[in-house]
Every structure is written in C-alpha cells, then in structure tokens.
Amino acid sequence: MLFRSTGNDLLRLMQSSDFQEKAVAMGYVAGAIDMGDQIIFCSPNGRVTIGQTRDILQIYLENNPALRHLPADALIIDVFKKLWPCPKRGTAL
C-alpha cells in the first residue's frame, strides 16, 4: 500500500524546526505546483515564488483544520484552482 500524505502531514512538515522536513514539504508543494500549473490552475508565470506558494498553503492549512485530514495533493490543487483559475479556452488572458 502506498502512503498518501494528508494536509496534517504537510502542515507538520511545514511547521517543523528540522531543515530536512521543511525541505520535504517544499519539494512536495513544488511537485504539485509543477504538475498542475497551466493545466488545472494558471499561476501568474514568473511572478510567484515557491516560497509564496508554500506560505499560501501553510496559512490555508492553519486556517482550515476541518479539511486537513484530506489528501495533501487534493488540497493543494483545490487552493490554487480557486486562487488562479485558468481562462476559458478561446478567451484572452
């Protein structure tokens, strides 16, 4: 069985005082962003840093404890779909 990280797992890593755990959280966030950007959500290219995306997610997870049991990847996608929706096809940016 594969382990699937929850929002609780991700928040724990983000809040850790251990550098390696924080790096794991950053890598997880970066991977989810790389996977979904310009396909599922459309971030403002070149203007948003991975640190900013981590901060957005950490604040979201801290402010929504009732959702933290959900899979971390699904929470990340949901946050950025709402924050940066893609324009409908055939429309200008």
Helices and strands as residue ranges (DSSP letters): H 7-15, H 19-36, H 50-63, G 65-67, H 72-83
